[in-house]
Amino acid sequence: MNFLSALAWADLAIILAGALLGGFITGFAGFGAGLVASGFWFLALPAPMVPPMIVIASVAGQVVSLARVRHAFAWSRALPFLVPGLLAVPVGIYALTQSSPATLRFSVGAFLIAYALFNLFGLARWSIGNKGGRTADAAIGAAGGFLGGFAGLSGPVPLIWLQLRGGSSVSQRAVYQPFNFIVLVLAGVGMLIGGQIDAQVAVLAAACLPFTFAGAAIGSRLYTLVSEALFKRFVLALLLLSGVSLLGQNLMAGG
């Protein structure tokens, strides 16, 4: 009996819903597959399977959404983030191998809550301009790379930082999306080499990819038709609920 056939129908529905919504968010915003999908997948999957699933889904969603901004990539701005980010990916992967499921659920849940509250309360409107320069950008890139290797969540930290830097959402996306894509590809390669992407993960990812691609295509299509502010608040509320759910699981499990 393979892993898919052993899953309960309710669990499979939760997993596929996470793949669909994760792809949709990536198509709309250029990131976020891992943030959204993890809230679903931790409910139905063993914790060690979630980070590699997030990486695969995130890369798949990025492939669809990258077409919208590839012409505007700002490589000169992205490089200070990218180089230390890539160097930090193996550290994150190693930390993943040393963490317990409870630690992983708590880390991701707390991150989801912090990120959602950061945005819901308008802290992203603060501006620091160019303070810290490229040195600070490199530190943020390293943090993003570590989280990419640890949990497939490379995008939010650079995004929050770029929002604090200021500028248009298009110019910010032209930096964080190529960073996110390249870091997640490297994280995926590292997880494959390290054994986190095994046969069970590969089978489940293959089942999820059509839903991720479909979600990303729909999200990209609706990007110009829906109020970005309203949709963003909806997504943040979903992320907040997902984070609370993960922390609740830890409390119920005594973790």
C-alpha positions in Angstrom: 0.0 0.0 0.0 1.5 3.4 -1.0 1.4 6.5 1.1 -1.4 8.1 -0.8 -3.8 5.2 -0.5 -3.0 5.0 3.2 -4.3 8.5 3.8 -7.8 9.1 5.1 -10.0 11.0 2.6 -10.3 13.9 5.0 -6.6 14.2 5.3 -6.1 14.0 1.6 -8.7 16.8 1.1 -6.9 19.0 3.6 -3.5 18.4 1.9 -4.9 19.2 -1.6 -6.7 22.3 -0.3 -3.4 23.5 1.1 -1.8 22.9 -2.3 -4.5 24.8 -4.1 -4.6 27.8 -1.8 -0.8 27.9 -1.5 -0.5 28.1 -5.3 -3.2 30.7 -5.4 -1.5 33.0 -3.0 1.8 32.6 -4.8 0.2 33.4 -8.1 -1.4 36.5 -6.6 1.4 37.9 -4.4 4.6 36.2 -5.7 5.2 34.4 -2.4 3.2 32.7 0.4 2.7 29.1 -0.7 4.5 27.8 2.4 2.9 30.2 4.8 -0.6 29.2 3.7 -0.1 25.5 2.9 1.8 24.8 6.1 -1.3 25.6 8.2 -3.1 22.9 6.3 -0.3 20.3 6.0 0.7 20.3 9.6 -2.9 19.2 10.3 -2.7 16.1 8.1 1.0 15.2 7.6 3.9 14.1 9.8 5.8 17.3 10.6 9.1 16.2 8.9 7.2 15.9 5.6 6.0 19.5 5.6 9.1 21.6 4.9 10.1 19.6 1.8 6.5 19.7 0.6 6.5 23.5 1.1 9.7 23.9 -0.9 8.3 21.8 -3.8 4.9 23.7 -3.9 6.6 27.1 -3.5 8.9 26.4 -6.5 6.0 25.2 -8.6 3.9 28.2 -7.8 6.8 30.5 -8.5 7.3 29.0 -11.9 3.8 30.2 -12.9 4.0 33.6 -11.3 7.5 34.6 -12.3 6.4 35.3 -15.8 4.6 38.5 -14.6 7.7 40.2 -13.2 10.7 38.6 -14.8 11.3 41.6 -17.1 11.6 43.8 -14.0 14.1 41.7 -12.0 16.5 44.0 -10.2 19.6 41.7 -9.9 21.9 44.5 -8.6 19.5 45.0 -5.6 18.9 41.3 -5.1 22.5 40.1 -5.0 23.2 41.5 -1.5 20.3 39.4 -0.3 21.0 36.4 -2.5 24.6 35.5 -1.8 24.3 35.2 2.0 20.9 33.7 1.6 22.3 30.9 -0.5 25.1 30.3 2.1 22.6 30.1 4.9 20.4 27.5 3.2 22.5 24.5 4.3 22.5 25.8 7.9 18.7 25.8 7.8 18.6 22.3 6.4 20.9 21.0 9.1 18.8 22.7 11.8 15.7 21.0 10.3 17.4 17.6 10.8 18.0 18.4 14.4 14.6 19.7 15.3 11.6 17.8 16.8 8.1 17.9 15.3 6.9 20.0 18.2 9.7 22.5 17.7 9.0 22.7 14.0 5.2 23.3 14.6 5.9 25.9 17.2 8.5 27.7 15.1 6.3 27.9 12.0 3.1 28.7 14.0 4.8 31.5 15.9 6.3 32.9 12.6 2.9 32.8 10.9 1.3 34.7 13.8 4.1 37.3 14.0 4.1 37.9 10.2 0.3 38.2 10.1 0.1 40.6 13.1 3.0 42.6 11.7 0.9 43.4 8.6 -2.6 43.5 10.0 -1.6 46.2 12.5 0.1 48.2 9.7 3.6 48.0 10.9 4.7 47.4 7.3 4.0 51.1 6.8 7.0 52.1 8.8 9.9 53.2 6.7 13.6 53.0 7.4 14.8 54.1 4.0 18.4 52.9 3.3 19.5 52.5 6.9 22.0 49.7 7.3 22.8 49.6 3.6 23.9 46.4 2.0 25.3 45.0 5.3 21.8 44.9 6.7 20.4 43.6 3.4 22.9 40.7 3.6 21.8 39.8 7.2 18.2 39.8 6.1 19.1 37.6 3.1 20.9 35.2 5.4 17.8 35.0 7.7 15.6 34.3 4.6 18.0 31.6 3.4 18.1 29.9 6.8 14.3 29.9 7.0 14.2 28.6 3.4 16.3 25.6 4.3 14.6 25.1 7.7 10.9 25.4 6.7 10.7 26.5 3.0 9.7 30.0 4.3 12.4 32.1 2.6 10.2 35.0 1.3 8.5 36.8 4.3 11.6 38.2 6.1 13.1 39.8 2.9 9.6 41.0 2.0 9.0 42.7 5.4 12.4 44.3 5.1 11.8 45.6 1.6 8.5 47.0 2.8 10.4 48.9 5.5 12.8 50.1 3.0 10.0 51.6 1.0 9.3 51.8 -2.7 6.5 50.4 -4.9 5.2 46.9 -4.5 6.4 46.2 -8.1 10.0 47.2 -7.2 9.9 45.1 -4.0 8.6 42.1 -5.8 11.3 42.4 -8.4 13.8 41.8 -5.6 12.1 39.3 -3.3 10.6 37.0 -5.9 13.8 36.0 -7.7 15.5 35.7 -4.3 12.8 33.5 -3.1 12.8 31.3 -6.2 16.5 30.7 -6.3 16.8 30.0 -2.5 13.9 27.6 -2.6 15.4 25.7 -5.6 18.7 25.4 -3.7 16.8 24.3 -0.6 15.0 21.7 -2.6 18.3 20.3 -4.0 19.7 20.2 -0.5 16.7 18.4 0.9 16.9 15.9 -1.9 20.5 15.2 -1.1 19.9 15.1 2.6 17.0 12.6 2.2 14.2 14.9 3.4 12.6 14.5 -0.1 12.0 10.8 -0.1 9.7 8.5 -2.1 6.7 9.4 0.1 7.2 13.1 -0.3 7.7 12.7 -4.1 4.5 10.8 -4.5 2.5 13.2 -2.4 4.1 16.2 -4.2 3.2 14.7 -7.6 -0.5 14.5 -6.5 -0.4 18.1 -5.2 1.4 19.8 -8.1 -1.7 20.0 -10.4 -3.6 21.8 -7.7 -0.7 24.1 -7.0 -0.3 24.9 -10.7 -4.1 25.5 -11.0 -4.1 27.7 -7.9 -1.1 29.7 -9.2 -2.7 30.2 -12.6 -6.0 31.4 -11.0 -4.1 33.7 -8.6 -2.1 35.3 -11.5 -5.3 35.7 -13.5 -7.2 37.5 -10.7 -4.2 39.7 -9.6 -5.5 42.6 -11.7 -9.2 42.1 -11.0 -9.3 42.0 -7.2 -8.6 44.8 -4.7 -5.1 44.0 -3.5 -5.7 45.6 -0.1 -8.9 43.6 0.6 -7.4 40.3 -0.6 -4.2 40.9 1.4 -6.2 41.3 4.6 -8.1 38.1 3.9 -4.8 36.2 3.4 -3.3 37.6 6.5 -6.3 36.6 8.5 -5.9 33.1 7.1 -2.3 33.0 8.1 -3.1 34.2 11.6 -5.7 31.4 12.0 -3.2 28.8 10.6 -0.5 29.9 13.1 -3.0 29.8 16.0 -4.0 26.3 14.9 -0.4 25.1 14.9 0.3 26.4 18.4 -2.9 24.9 19.5 -1.8 21.5 18.3 1.4 21.8 20.3 -0.6 22.7 23.4 -3.0 19.8 23.0 -0.1 17.4 22.4 1.7 18.8 25.5 4.6 20.0 23.2 
